[in-house]
Structure formats: structure tokens, C-alpha cells
Amino acid sequence: MRIDIITIFPEYFSPLELSLIGKARASGLLDIRLHDLRSWTHDRHNTVDDTPYGGGPGMVMKPEPWGEALDAVTGGGEEGATPRLIVPAPSGLPFTQQRADRLAAEPWLVFACGRYEGIDSRVAEDAAGRMPVEHLSIGDYVLAGGESATLVMVETVSRLLPGVLGNAESAVQDSFATGAMAHLLEGPVYTKPPVWRDREVPPVLLSGNHGAVDRWRRDQALRATARNRPELLDRFTDDDLDRRDQEV
Ligand SMILES: Oc1ccccc1-c1ccno1
């Protein structure tokens, strides 16, 4: 997969040089390219924003640099390929694991990181004439810009690509994505020592009884989900829950 990120803060994405994503880039599994929007400004101050038409607080990102940047970045696709343009925005559609699964099947994504009050709306309108465009939100809160949202989306999508996760991690991924624990929150986890500050690890986890451990973990996942995200339980019918109980 090729991922292009257009931003006024390329250095914001240095975390993408680390860990699994860094390794995937080094191995050629992931081709992530960073572009400084100011490269497509032509004035002395490299201006990227201006006051909003109609008045109001803040500044809006100017269309000209974005138009030139998107033309330059998306025009060079192999055999005339076109990317899917992702615009992080508080007003966007919710970015979910399901949407990440779908994006992970795309060969080429371009992320447009807006700041201030956003990007002049004509930029996305213009791009939509040449490629699919999606405005996506990572949650109901306001960020200073699209960079952190893009980091979240790039990490979530990249870890779904074949070969990016190690065998151990991808096994965990599968169990939570499709098995009896699918769509449930993870319960408590423990490692050595068996006692720490007089706190013992739940004895079932030391029992060696895998069936009992699986049942305990599923019960804890149901409890965590009922406590913190009860609406996720609405997805399951009673038959589903009964059937899953048989699976564990
Ligand atoms: O709050 C934002 C500002 C700019 C770009 C994106 C966001 C955002 C908020 C939630 N998801 O994305």
C-alpha cells in the first residue's frame, strides 16, 4: 500500500518510522510519503491560510496550495491509478474498525491534514471530480489539526495489512476480530510475578485449564463491555450469545 500525507507539519509523523510500521516501510510492505503543503506556496511567507468569507473566528486553509499539492501528489500514480483521498474532520463520518478494514483493501490512500478552521471546501469538491473523497472523524472531540487523526488512521489501517503484524500479534488480532470475543472489550490481563504488592493473579489463569481460562476471559470481556460500552452488546442476539458461550 502507498500512503501519501500532505501536512504543514511533516515532522509530526516521525512516529511512523518506529516499530511495526517502521519495519513495514523498511521491508517495502508500506510506502508512506510525507509532503509539506508549504512546498506549493509561492509567496515570501509561504502563506497557507486566510480569513473566512462570511466572517467568524479563526482562519481557513487557502485552496490554491492544496489544489497544486493534490495535483502533484495524485497525478503520478502508476498506470494512471487514482487514490482515495481521506480528509480528517470533526464533521466526518465515524472512523471505525470496519471502515479501517475497508481502507486496508485500498492500494493507495492520500491524507489531507487540515488545520485552523479547516480547508476551503472547494478543494474536496474539486478533488472529487478525479478521485473518491472521504471526510472521517476519529471521535467526538476537537483537535488542533488533522495530523493526530491521520496518525491514528494510518496505524489502524497499516496493522491490518498482511505481513505487518508478527504471527503472534496477528493471532490475537484474529481472535478479537472474528472469534467468540469479537466486538467485545478486552478484559484484565496479567503477567509475572504471580503476587505483586499482595495482589494475586486470578487463580484460574494459573490453573492450566484452557477451557476454564477461555470461559473466564469471555466473562470478563462481557463484564467490561457491559460496564463501559453496553451499546456494543446490543449487536448480539440472545442466540448469538448462547452460541458464543458454546464456542468458548
Ligand atoms: O478536530 C479536528 C480538526 C482537524 C482535523 C480533524 C479533526 C478531528 C476531530 C476528530 N476527528 O478528526
The ligand as a MOL file (V3000), in Angstrom:
LIG
                    3D

  0  0  0     0  0            999 V3000
M  V30 BEGIN CTAB
M  V30 COUNTS 12 13 0 0 0
M  V30 BEGIN ATOM
M  V30 1 O -10.7890 18.2090 15.2920 0
M  V30 2 C -10.1890 18.0520 14.0710 0
M  V30 3 C -9.5520 19.1620 13.4630 0
M  V30 4 C -8.9310 18.9880 12.2210 0
M  V30 5 C -8.9740 17.7420 11.5830 0
M  V30 6 C -9.5980 16.6630 12.1990 0
M  V30 7 C -10.2180 16.8150 13.4450 0
M  V30 8 C -10.8910 15.6420 14.0510 0
M  V30 9 C -11.5680 15.5600 15.2410 0
M  V30 10 C -11.9980 14.2240 15.3450 0
M  V30 11 N -11.5800 13.5850 14.2590 0
M  V30 12 O -10.9020 14.4400 13.4520 0
M  V30 END ATOM
M  V30 BEGIN BOND
M  V30 1 1 1 2
M  V30 2 1 2 3
M  V30 3 2 2 7
M  V30 4 2 3 4
M  V30 5 1 4 5
M  V30 6 2 5 6
M  V30 7 1 6 7
M  V30 8 1 7 8
M  V30 9 2 8 9
M  V30 10 1 8 12
M  V30 11 1 9 10
M  V30 12 2 10 11
M  V30 13 1 11 12
M  V30 END BOND
M  V30 END CTAB
M  END
